[in-house]
Amino acid sequence: MNGHPGAGAETVGQHMVTRVARARPEETAAEVLARLAREQPGSVELICVAAADGPLAGVLPIEKLFTLPGATRMRDAMDPLFPRVTPDTDQEHAAPMALEAAVDALPVVDRDGRLLGLMPSQALLQVLRQEHVEDLHRLAGIQRGIAQARSAIEDSPLRSARHRLPWLLVGLAGAMVATAAMAGFESTLQANVAISFFVPGLVYIADAIGTQSEAIAVRGLSLTRSRIGSLLAGELRAGMLIGATLGLISFPATLVAFGDVRLAGAVATAIFFAGSVAATIGLLFPWVLARFRVDPAYGSGPVATVIQDILSLLVYFMVLRAFGI
């Protein structure tokens, strides 16, 4: 039920409204409606049911209150399992909780379960919008606010180059490794020149799958409470499914074009493995950079791309040898 925010986290307590609609379990629907008309609480989205000084017993949405017969007791109409949060719950966890439960607001309780207030729908929408904007910024490599983002794009050419060059040098080193990998299979390429025709396409497919995985993962990271291990396992399965589909599509096309069943099988198999690896890297590498507080705007693209390229080439040539080509 509770989140565990780290240092500097934005919590539910920052959005809590304390003047909320309350009711006692023995009160009837008619009595609650009459009392609310007199008291006019600040928020009436949820009717929070609790005995005097007791823990929150249940919750009733205001729209349901209007449909009840006047003699209905709150204890009979309330939802005792309605989701709830504490003031120190991370807002990033509270908003997805409300979405998953299909509720408009969340009651806020202390550690003993006593009602403190409400996180209203307006706050939940604000949090969802803020987290969505942060996701887009993270995807673009913006992690330290609008001023820093504007500074990054308005930097002098010298400063901009100084920030970018180290990562691009890593990419250049990776490109040299990829070239060396190609040179290591020179005899294979000379024996069958058709092999080289598929290198650009294979590298592109791997890069495209990796880029898709990165975009999808970054957009969803703030809305999930799953561990990175389960996310990686899911992305690996998705990559395998995508790779298998693309491989099956490429097999007959390659066979018709070149009339070589072994080459067609090798290309299809390489696409399968390259797609699986690229999908995993697309999720893992930006996550690793973020964990080490490194701005992914500079490092994620060059390094992740060259890693995917090298692995795709190695997989391709290893598969070719396995197929006896």
C-alpha positions as CSV (number, residue, x, y, z in Angstrom):
1,M,0.0,0.0,0.0
2,N,2.7,2.4,0.9
3,G,5.5,3.8,-1.3
4,H,9.0,4.3,0.0
5,P,10.2,7.5,-1.5
6,G,13.9,8.3,-1.6
7,A,15.6,11.6,-0.8
8,G,14.0,14.5,-2.6
9,A,10.9,12.5,-3.6
10,E,7.6,14.3,-4.1
11,T,5.0,12.7,-1.8
12,V,1.2,12.5,-1.4
13,G,1.4,14.7,1.7
14,Q,2.3,17.7,-0.6
15,H,-1.1,17.3,-2.3
16,M,-3.3,16.3,0.6
17,V,-6.6,18.1,1.3
18,T,-7.7,17.8,5.0
19,R,-11.3,19.2,4.8
20,V,-12.9,16.1,3.4
21,A,-16.4,14.5,3.6
22,R,-16.6,12.2,6.5
23,A,-19.3,9.8,7.8
24,R,-19.8,7.4,10.7
25,P,-20.6,3.8,10.0
26,E,-24.1,4.0,11.6
27,E,-25.2,7.1,9.7
28,T,-27.7,6.8,7.0
29,A,-27.4,8.1,3.4
30,A,-30.0,10.8,4.1
31,E,-28.3,11.9,7.3
32,V,-24.9,12.2,5.5
33,L,-26.3,14.2,2.6
34,A,-28.1,16.6,5.0
35,R,-24.9,17.1,7.1
36,L,-22.7,17.6,4.1
37,A,-25.0,20.3,2.8
38,R,-24.6,22.1,6.1
39,E,-20.8,21.6,6.6
40,Q,-19.7,22.0,2.9
41,P,-16.3,20.3,3.2
42,G,-13.5,21.3,0.8
43,S,-13.6,17.9,-1.0
44,V,-16.6,15.7,-1.5
45,E,-15.2,13.3,-4.1
46,L,-15.1,10.5,-1.5
47,I,-17.1,9.9,1.6
48,C,-14.6,8.5,4.2
49,V,-16.3,6.3,6.7
50,A,-14.8,6.0,10.2
51,A,-15.9,5.8,13.8
52,A,-14.8,8.6,16.1
53,D,-11.0,8.5,16.5
54,G,-11.0,5.1,14.8
55,P,-9.2,3.9,11.7
56,L,-10.7,4.4,8.2
57,A,-13.3,1.7,7.9
58,G,-14.2,2.2,4.2
59,V,-14.9,4.7,1.4
60,L,-18.0,5.6,-0.6
61,P,-17.7,7.6,-3.8
62,I,-20.0,10.7,-3.7
63,E,-21.9,9.7,-6.9
64,K,-22.9,6.4,-5.3
65,L,-24.2,8.2,-2.2
66,F,-26.8,9.9,-4.3
67,T,-28.2,6.6,-5.6
68,L,-28.7,5.0,-2.2
69,P,-32.0,4.7,-0.4
70,G,-32.1,7.3,2.4
71,A,-32.2,4.6,5.1
72,T,-29.0,2.8,3.9
73,R,-26.3,2.7,6.6
74,M,-22.8,3.7,5.6
75,R,-21.3,0.5,6.9
76,D,-23.5,-1.4,4.4
77,A,-22.7,0.8,1.4
78,M,-19.0,1.6,1.9
79,D,-16.1,-0.2,0.2
80,P,-13.8,-1.5,3.0
81,L,-11.0,-2.5,0.5
82,F,-10.8,0.9,-1.2
83,P,-7.1,1.7,-1.9
84,R,-5.4,4.2,0.4
85,V,-2.0,5.8,0.9
86,T,0.1,7.5,3.6
87,P,1.4,11.0,3.4
88,D,5.0,9.7,2.6
89,T,3.8,7.6,-0.3
90,D,5.7,8.7,-3.4
91,Q,3.3,10.6,-5.7
92,E,4.7,8.5,-8.6
93,H,3.3,5.4,-7.0
94,A,0.0,7.0,-5.9
95,A,-1.1,8.0,-9.4
96,P,-0.7,4.6,-11.0
97,M,-2.5,3.0,-7.9
98,A,-5.5,5.2,-8.6
99,L,-5.5,4.3,-12.3
100,E,-5.2,0.6,-11.6
101,A,-8.1,0.7,-9.2
102,A,-10.2,3.0,-11.5
103,V,-10.8,5.6,-8.7
104,D,-10.8,9.4,-8.9
105,A,-9.2,10.2,-5.5
106,L,-7.3,8.4,-2.7
107,P,-7.8,8.6,1.1
108,V,-4.7,9.4,3.0
109,V,-4.2,7.7,6.4
110,D,-1.5,7.6,9.0
111,R,0.4,4.4,9.9
112,D,-2.4,3.4,12.3
113,G,-5.0,3.7,9.6
114,R,-6.7,6.9,10.8
115,L,-7.9,9.3,8.2
116,L,-5.8,12.4,7.6
117,G,-7.2,13.7,4.4
118,L,-7.6,13.1,0.7
119,M,-5.5,13.2,-2.5
120,P,-8.1,14.7,-4.8
121,S,-8.5,13.9,-8.5
122,Q,-7.1,17.3,-9.5
123,A,-3.8,16.4,-7.7
124,L,-3.7,13.0,-9.3
125,L,-4.2,14.5,-12.8
126,Q,-1.5,17.0,-12.0
127,V,0.9,14.3,-10.9
128,L,0.2,12.2,-14.0
129,R,0.8,15.1,-16.3
130,Q,4.0,16.0,-14.4
131,E,5.3,12.4,-14.6
132,H,4.4,12.3,-18.3
133,V,6.4,15.4,-19.0
134,E,9.3,14.1,-16.9
135,D,9.2,10.9,-19.0
136,L,9.4,12.9,-22.2
137,H,12.3,14.9,-20.8
138,R,14.0,11.7,-19.7
139,L,13.6,10.3,-23.1
140,A,15.2,13.4,-24.5
141,G,17.9,13.3,-21.9
142,I,16.6,16.2,-19.8
143,Q,16.8,15.4,-16.1
144,R,17.6,18.6,-14.3
145,G,14.8,21.0,-15.2
146,I,13.8,23.4,-17.9
147,A,16.6,25.9,-17.2
148,Q,19.2,23.2,-17.6
149,A,17.5,21.9,-20.7
150,R,17.5,25.3,-22.3
151,S,21.2,25.8,-21.2
152,A,22.1,22.5,-22.9
153,I,20.7,23.5,-26.2
154,E,22.0,27.1,-26.1
155,D,25.5,26.1,-25.0
156,S,28.4,27.5,-27.0
157,P,29.7,25.2,-29.7
158,L,32.9,24.6,-27.6
159,R,30.9,23.6,-24.5
160,S,28.5,21.5,-26.4
161,A,31.3,19.6,-28.1
162,R,33.0,19.1,-24.8
163,H,29.9,17.4,-23.4
164,R,29.3,15.2,-26.5
165,L,32.8,14.2,-27.6
166,P,33.6,11.8,-24.8
167,W,30.6,9.6,-25.6
168,L,31.2,9.9,-29.4
169,L,34.7,8.8,-28.8
170,V,33.4,5.7,-27.2
171,G,31.2,5.2,-30.2
172,L,34.1,5.7,-32.5
173,A,36.0,3.0,-30.6
174,G,33.0,0.8,-30.9
175,A,32.9,1.4,-34.6
176,M,36.5,0.3,-34.9
177,V,35.7,-2.9,-33.0
178,A,32.8,-3.5,-35.4
179,T,35.2,-3.0,-38.3
180,A,37.6,-5.4,-36.8
181,A,34.8,-7.9,-36.4
182,M,34.0,-7.6,-40.1
183,A,37.6,-8.0,-41.0
184,G,37.8,-11.2,-38.9
185,F,35.2,-12.7,-41.2
186,E,36.9,-11.6,-44.4
187,S,37.2,-15.1,-45.8
188,T,33.5,-15.7,-45.2
189,L,32.6,-12.5,-47.1
190,Q,34.9,-13.4,-50.0
191,A,33.4,-16.9,-50.3
192,N,29.9,-15.6,-50.6
193,V,29.5,-11.9,-51.4
194,A,25.7,-12.1,-50.9
195,I,26.4,-12.2,-47.1
196,S,27.5,-8.6,-47.1
197,F,24.1,-7.4,-48.6
198,F,22.3,-8.2,-45.4
199,V,24.7,-6.4,-43.0
200,P,23.1,-2.9,-43.3
201,G,19.6,-4.2,-43.0
202,L,20.4,-6.4,-40.0
203,V,22.1,-3.5,-38.2
204,Y,19.2,-1.2,-39.0
205,I,16.6,-3.7,-37.7
206,A,18.6,-4.1,-34.4
207,D,18.9,-0.4,-33.9
208,A,15.2,0.2,-34.7
209,I,14.1,-2.5,-32.2
210,G,16.5,-1.1,-29.5
211,T,15.2,2.5,-30.1
212,Q,11.6,1.3,-29.8
213,S,12.4,-0.5,-26.5
214,E,14.0,2.6,-25.1
215,A,11.1,4.8,-26.0
216,I,8.5,2.4,-24.6
217,A,10.5,1.7,-21.4
218,V,11.2,5.4,-20.6
219,R,7.5,6.3,-21.1
220,G,6.4,3.6,-18.7
221,L,9.1,3.6,-16.0
222,S,7.3,6.1,-13.8
223,L,4.0,4.2,-14.1
224,T,5.3,0.8,-13.1
225,R,6.4,-0.7,-9.7
226,S,7.9,-3.8,-11.3
227,R,11.5,-4.6,-10.7
228,I,14.0,-4.2,-13.5
229,G,14.5,-8.0,-13.6
230,S,10.9,-8.6,-14.5
231,L,10.9,-5.7,-17.0
232,L,14.0,-7.1,-18.7
233,A,12.5,-10.6,-18.9
234,G,9.4,-9.1,-20.5
235,E,11.3,-7.0,-22.9
236,L,13.4,-10.0,-23.9
237,R,10.3,-12.1,-24.6
238,A,8.9,-9.2,-26.7
239,G,12.2,-8.9,-28.6
240,M,12.2,-12.6,-29.3
241,L,8.6,-12.4,-30.6
242,I,9.5,-9.5,-32.8
243,G,12.7,-11.0,-34.0
244,A,11.0,-14.3,-34.8
245,T,8.2,-12.6,-36.7
246,L,10.7,-10.5,-38.8
247,G,12.9,-13.5,-39.3
248,L,10.0,-15.6,-40.6
249,I,9.0,-12.8,-43.0
250,S,12.6,-12.5,-44.2
251,F,13.1,-16.2,-44.9
252,P,11.0,-16.6,-48.0
253,A,12.1,-13.3,-49.4
254,T,15.8,-14.2,-49.1
255,L,15.1,-17.7,-50.4
256,V,13.4,-16.3,-53.5
257,A,16.0,-13.6,-54.1
258,F,19.1,-15.8,-53.7
259,G,17.9,-19.4,-54.0
260,D,20.0,-20.4,-51.0
261,V,18.1,-22.1,-48.2
262,R,21.1,-22.0,-45.8
263,L,21.6,-18.3,-46.3
264,A,17.9,-17.6,-45.9
265,G,17.9,-19.6,-42.7
266,A,21.0,-17.9,-41.3
267,V,19.6,-14.4,-42.0
268,A,16.3,-15.3,-40.4
269,T,18.1,-16.7,-37.3
270,A,20.4,-13.7,-37.0
271,I,17.4,-11.4,-37.1
272,F,15.8,-13.3,-34.3
273,F,18.8,-13.2,-32.0
274,A,19.8,-9.6,-32.9
275,G,16.2,-8.4,-32.2
276,S,16.2,-10.2,-28.8
277,V,19.5,-8.7,-27.8
278,A,18.6,-5.2,-29.1
279,A,15.3,-5.1,-27.2
280,T,17.1,-5.9,-23.9
281,I,19.8,-3.4,-24.4
282,G,17.3,-0.7,-25.4
283,L,15.8,-1.0,-21.9
284,L,18.9,-1.9,-19.8
285,F,21.4,0.8,-21.0
286,P,19.4,4.0,-20.3
287,W,18.4,2.4,-16.9
288,V,22.0,1.8,-16.0
289,L,23.0,5.4,-17.0
290,A,20.2,6.8,-14.9
291,R,21.2,4.6,-11.9
292,F,24.7,6.1,-12.1
293,R,23.3,9.6,-12.5
294,V,24.7,10.0,-16.0
295,D,22.7,12.1,-18.5
296,P,21.4,9.6,-21.1
297,A,21.1,12.4,-23.7
298,Y,24.8,12.2,-24.4
299,G,25.6,8.6,-23.7
300,S,22.5,6.5,-24.5
301,G,22.4,7.0,-28.3
302,P,26.1,6.6,-29.3
303,V,27.0,3.8,-26.9
304,A,23.8,1.7,-27.0
305,T,23.8,2.0,-30.8
306,V,27.4,0.8,-31.2
307,I,26.9,-2.0,-28.7
308,Q,23.8,-3.2,-30.7
309,D,25.8,-2.9,-33.9
310,I,28.7,-5.0,-32.7
311,L,26.6,-7.7,-31.2
312,S,24.4,-7.8,-34.3
313,L,27.4,-8.3,-36.5
314,L,28.9,-10.9,-34.2
315,V,25.7,-12.8,-34.0
316,Y,25.2,-12.7,-37.8
317,F,28.7,-14.1,-38.6
318,M,28.5,-16.7,-35.8
319,V,25.1,-17.9,-37.2
320,L,26.6,-18.0,-40.7
321,R,29.4,-20.3,-39.5
322,A,26.9,-22.4,-37.6
323,F,25.0,-22.9,-40.9
324,G,28.2,-23.8,-42.6
325,I,28.3,-20.7,-44.9
